[in-house]
Amino acid sequence: METIQEFFCCDACQNRHFKRIYSFSLQFHRVNFAEELIYNRITDEEYQCTECKKIFTKDQIDKNLMQIKGDYKNKR
């Protein structure tokens, strides 16, 4: 059986190599029954093209991979 491998590529430079970038933050909010602040720790994960430095979110990459998958299904 033939195997085909397609890569997510940067739409700016067609590079297929990325590095992971993390951003860490806290999100504060008050609740009605207390004067104290409640917080959530948030970790954002993005991917940066190693060639042109363009940044992509995980959702953007997943959407593109689903498009590639759909294109191959439609070719059959």
C-alpha positions in Angstrom: 0.0 0.0 0.0 1.3 3.4 -0.9 1.9 5.9 1.8 1.7 9.7 1.3 2.9 12.2 3.9 1.8 15.8 3.7 3.2 18.6 6.0 1.7 21.8 7.3 3.7 24.5 5.7 4.0 28.2 6.5 1.8 30.1 4.1 4.3 32.9 3.9 7.5 31.0 3.0 6.5 27.3 2.6 8.8 26.2 5.4 7.7 23.1 7.3 9.8 23.6 10.5 8.4 25.3 13.6 9.3 25.9 17.2 6.9 26.0 20.1 6.3 29.3 21.9 4.5 29.4 25.3 2.9 32.4 27.0 1.9 32.2 30.6 -0.7 34.4 32.2 -3.2 34.7 35.1 -6.8 35.7 34.5 -8.4 37.4 37.5 -12.1 37.8 38.2 -14.3 38.5 41.2 -17.1 36.4 42.5 -20.4 37.8 43.9 -20.1 36.1 47.3 -16.5 36.9 48.1 -14.2 40.0 48.0 -11.2 37.9 47.1 -10.1 37.5 43.5 -10.3 34.2 41.8 -7.8 33.4 39.1 -7.1 31.0 36.3 -3.7 30.1 35.0 -3.6 30.2 31.2 -0.9 28.8 29.0 -1.1 29.8 25.4 0.8 27.6 22.9 1.8 29.0 19.5 4.2 27.8 16.8 6.7 30.0 15.0 8.1 29.3 11.6 11.9 28.9 11.9 12.4 30.6 8.5 10.3 33.8 8.4 9.2 33.9 12.1 5.5 34.0 11.3 3.4 32.7 14.3 0.5 30.2 14.0 -2.0 29.1 16.7 -2.7 25.4 17.2 -6.2 26.0 15.8 -4.8 27.5 12.6 -2.6 24.4 12.1 -5.4 22.0 12.9 -7.7 23.7 10.4 -5.0 23.5 7.7 -4.4 19.8 8.4 -8.1 19.1 8.2 -8.1 20.9 4.8 -5.3 18.7 3.6 -7.2 15.6 4.8 -10.4 16.8 3.0 -8.5 17.5 -0.2 -7.2 13.9 -0.2 -10.6 12.4 0.5 -12.1 14.4 -2.4 -9.4 13.2 -4.8 -10.6 9.6 -4.4 
